[in-house]
Amino acid sequence: MLALIPELSADRLAALTEAGVVRPLKADAEPRFADIDAARLRLALDLDEAFELHDEALRLVLSLIDQLNGMRGDMRAVLGALAEEPPETRARLREVIARVVVIER
């Protein structure tokens, strides 16, 4: 991991691992990480640099990002399922959603 992210020191990796920002796949002498952990670590370093977040805050922010990404995937699945419904069903659902949901952007 250190070779993939030059700005990441061994001490910083250990601290982020201890905080739960990333979790090694195995607890051998040399921890191994999943491919996605490189992206998580880069994001953690960027957030830390931009906002000076403590490690626990970084863990929380990344957890929230994970949840948001999960919900986006769920929403894509729901929209895909709705796209397969007959036009009448989709129109009825649009009407119901318009009545009960107000989204401000």
C-alpha positions in Angstrom: 0.0 0.0 0.0 2.8 2.4 0.8 4.2 1.9 -2.7 0.9 2.8 -4.2 0.5 6.0 -2.2 3.8 7.8 -1.8 2.4 10.5 0.5 1.3 7.7 3.0 3.8 6.9 5.7 3.9 3.6 7.6 2.9 5.4 10.8 0.0 7.1 9.1 -1.2 3.8 7.6 -1.0 2.2 11.1 -3.0 5.1 12.6 -5.7 5.0 10.0 -5.9 1.2 10.3 -6.2 1.5 14.1 -9.0 4.1 13.7 -10.9 1.7 11.4 -10.5 3.8 8.2 -9.2 0.7 6.5 -9.0 -2.9 7.7 -6.3 -5.3 6.6 -7.4 -8.5 5.0 -4.9 -10.5 7.0 -3.1 -9.7 10.3 0.2 -11.1 9.1 3.5 -9.4 9.8 2.8 -7.4 6.7 -0.9 -6.4 6.5 -2.6 -6.8 3.1 -5.4 -4.6 2.0 -8.2 -4.8 -0.6 -7.8 -2.7 -3.8 -10.6 -0.4 -2.7 -8.6 0.5 0.4 -6.1 2.5 -1.8 -9.0 4.7 -2.9 -10.2 5.0 0.7 -6.8 5.9 2.0 -6.3 8.5 -0.8 -9.7 10.1 0.1 -8.8 10.0 3.8 -5.5 11.8 3.1 -7.3 14.4 1.0 -10.0 15.0 3.6 -7.4 15.2 6.3 -5.4 17.7 4.3 -8.4 19.8 3.4 -10.3 19.7 6.7 -7.7 18.6 9.3 -10.0 15.8 10.5 -9.0 13.5 13.3 -8.8 9.8 12.5 -12.1 9.0 14.2 -13.8 11.8 12.2 -12.2 10.4 9.0 -13.6 7.0 9.8 -17.1 8.5 10.4 -17.0 10.6 7.2 -15.9 7.5 5.1 -18.6 5.5 6.8 -21.2 8.1 5.7 -19.8 8.1 2.2 -20.0 4.3 2.1 -23.7 4.5 3.2 -24.4 7.1 0.6 -22.8 5.0 -2.1 -24.9 2.0 -0.9 -28.1 4.0 -1.1 -27.2 5.2 -4.6 -26.8 1.6 -5.6 -30.2 0.8 -4.0 -31.8 3.7 -5.8 -30.4 2.6 -9.2 -31.9 -0.9 -8.5 -35.3 0.6 -7.6 -35.2 2.8 -10.7 -34.3 -0.1 -12.9 -37.2 -2.2 -11.5 -39.6 0.7 -12.0 -38.4 1.1 -15.6 -39.7 -2.4 -16.2 -43.2 -1.6 -14.9 -46.0 -0.6 -17.3 -46.4 3.1 -18.1 -49.6 3.3 -16.0 -47.8 2.0 -12.9 -44.9 4.5 -13.4 -47.3 7.4 -13.9 -49.2 6.4 -10.7 -46.0 6.2 -8.7 -44.9 9.6 -10.0 -48.1 11.1 -8.8 -47.8 9.5 -5.3 -44.2 10.5 -5.0 -45.1 14.1 -6.0 -47.7 14.2 -3.2 -45.6 12.9 -0.4 -42.0 14.0 -1.2 -40.7 17.5 -1.4 -37.1 17.6 -2.5 -35.2 20.8 -2.3 -32.0 21.2 -4.3 
